[in-house]
Amino acid sequence: MSRTLRLRTEIATYLSNVGEANTTDILDHVNQRFRWGATMNQLGNVLARDRRFIKVGFDEGTDIGGFRMRVCIWSIASA
């Protein structure tokens, strides 16, 4: 059994409901949904390595702590 199976299925469910979401929105959802949560590194690795998820673009305007951050926008890959 994969260590990230629950995380992967929750991300797939979330993205199928909302369509597209950026990395920070997905991280916030996962950390509110599960007691143990996930780190940004874990989430990035899951999103990048799972073929169900596809990067559809970048969000340049995210402002975190006074710094402009560039975060990826993710969606479910079409079969």
C-alpha positions in Angstrom: 0.0 0.0 0.0 1.3 3.4 -1.0 2.1 5.8 1.8 0.3 8.6 0.0 -2.8 6.7 -1.2 -5.3 8.6 1.0 -3.6 11.9 0.0 -3.8 11.1 -3.7 -7.4 10.0 -3.6 -8.4 13.1 -1.7 -6.6 15.4 -4.1 -8.3 13.6 -7.0 -11.7 14.0 -5.4 -11.1 17.7 -4.6 -9.9 18.5 -8.2 -12.9 16.6 -9.7 -15.2 18.8 -7.6 -13.6 22.2 -8.2 -12.1 21.6 -11.6 -8.8 23.6 -11.2 -7.0 24.7 -8.1 -3.6 26.1 -7.3 -1.1 24.3 -5.0 -1.8 26.4 -1.9 -5.6 25.8 -2.2 -5.0 22.1 -2.5 -2.7 22.2 0.5 -5.2 24.1 2.6 -7.9 21.6 1.7 -5.8 18.6 2.6 -4.7 20.1 5.9 -8.2 20.9 6.9 -9.5 17.5 5.8 -7.0 15.3 7.5 -5.7 15.3 11.0 -2.1 14.7 10.0 -2.1 17.0 7.0 0.8 17.2 4.5 3.8 19.4 3.8 4.2 21.5 0.6 7.0 19.2 -0.4 4.9 16.0 -0.1 2.1 17.7 -2.0 4.3 18.9 -4.8 5.8 15.4 -5.2 2.4 13.7 -5.3 1.0 16.2 -7.8 4.1 16.1 -10.1 4.5 12.3 -10.1 0.9 11.1 -10.4 -0.3 10.8 -13.9 -3.9 11.7 -12.9 -2.9 15.3 -12.3 -1.8 17.8 -14.9 -0.3 21.2 -14.5 -2.4 23.7 -16.5 -0.6 26.9 -15.8 0.8 29.3 -13.2 -0.6 31.9 -10.9 1.7 34.8 -10.7 -0.4 37.1 -8.4 -0.3 35.1 -5.2 0.9 37.3 -2.4 2.3 35.5 0.7 3.8 37.6 3.4 4.6 40.5 1.1 6.3 38.4 -1.5 4.9 37.5 -4.9 4.9 33.8 -5.3 4.5 31.8 -8.4 2.3 28.7 -7.8 1.1 26.0 -10.2 -2.5 25.4 -11.2 -3.5 21.8 -11.3 -6.4 19.8 -12.8 -7.4 16.2 -13.5 -5.8 14.9 -16.7 -8.2 13.7 -19.4 -8.0 10.1 -20.3 
